[in-house]
Amino acid sequence: MRIAIVTDAWSPQVNGVVRTLQSVRAELEKMGHEVLVISPDLFHSMPCPTYPEIRLAFASTNAVGAMLEEFSPQAVHLATEGPVCIAARRWCLQRDFPFTTAYHTQFPDYVSARTGVNPEWVWRYIKWFHGPAQAILAATPSIAATLRAHGLTRLRDWGRGVDLATFADARPDAAIRALPGPVMLYVGRVAVEKNIEAFLTVAHPGSNVVVGDGPALASLKAKFPDVHFLGPKFGADLAAAYAAADVFVFPSKTDTFGLVMIEALAAGTPIAAFPVTGPIDVLTPQVGAMADDLDIAIANALTRDRAACAAYGQTFTWTASARQFLQALVPIVDDEAVAA
């Protein structure tokens, strides 16, 4: 099948959306499908205000439409709610071409955290964008319930996976392992909406380690000089950081899933988190702990068995994720295309 994936999030951005789309594309191509990705790097762009590493593309309907027409897709998926996908959405609606969308991020909460805007105002835009979709892919039951509560009901499940070749049986980073324990690790974008200060202000003794980059990095470095900020890590180096930690702390209250949690689990590291969307859908009592007080969650997570964490984390595969993605496309393509 010829599948067009349109997205406003792509490399060199480093986030869960990009990793998900890249991993699923690779799996789909292994299955024999032809995948076209239309992304911001194909257009002129400008830095997003307050978030310069995200580029806002100047993508016209004509330009995006020309790419789609040349590819002649049998299915179109719009991954994000930005300008590239808006152009593709307009092209699809003009031609009565069905499409699917995905709700990757708690966009209303992100905008509220950065600007103070009432998130319900942003929900009006979310409902407008996703409303015409034949299916909206949601990562967890909690996210599906949130979308349903806002009147979006054409929902399909789309879970996430782990690159087991990289994260399973990783060798711990010796320098991180040598820090005074317990080693408490955060991995992800260093931005206000990730609620990282809740992690950096915990009273639990040990070493706080942050892996990642983002607009809040400089201010957090200045405010928390005792924290070990290691910058971004990838591949085997990232897996080694996960494996070296005694507990992975996930302070975000705005994520839809939390891909980093299952990566950490696959490396054998238990999770401490707030009881919110993402953690409540992903974690079990055997592999993590949730509490409104992160100190309590950390203390409880440190008692979890690392072998159980690894076994559970390694049940999440990108092959399964890609199959769910593909099944969400089935209602909008013909039987012959699906069989391909």
Secondary structure, DSSP 8 states (H G I E B T S, - for coil): -EEEEE-S--TT--SHHHHHHHHHHHHHHHTT-EEEEE-GGGS-EEEETTEEEEEEE---HHHHHHHHHHH--SEEEE--SSHHHHHHHHHHHHTT---EEE--B-HHHHHHHHH---HHHHHHHHHHHHTT-SEEEESSHHHHHHHHHTT---EEE----B-HHHHTT----HHHHTSSSSEEEEES--SGGGTHHHHHT---SSEEEEE---TTHHHHHHH-TTSEE-----HHHHHHHHHH-SEEEE--SSBSS-HHHHHHHHTT--EEE-SSTTHHHH--TTTEEE-SSHHHHHHHHTTS-HHHHHHHHTT-BHHHHHHHHHHHHGGGS-HHHHH-
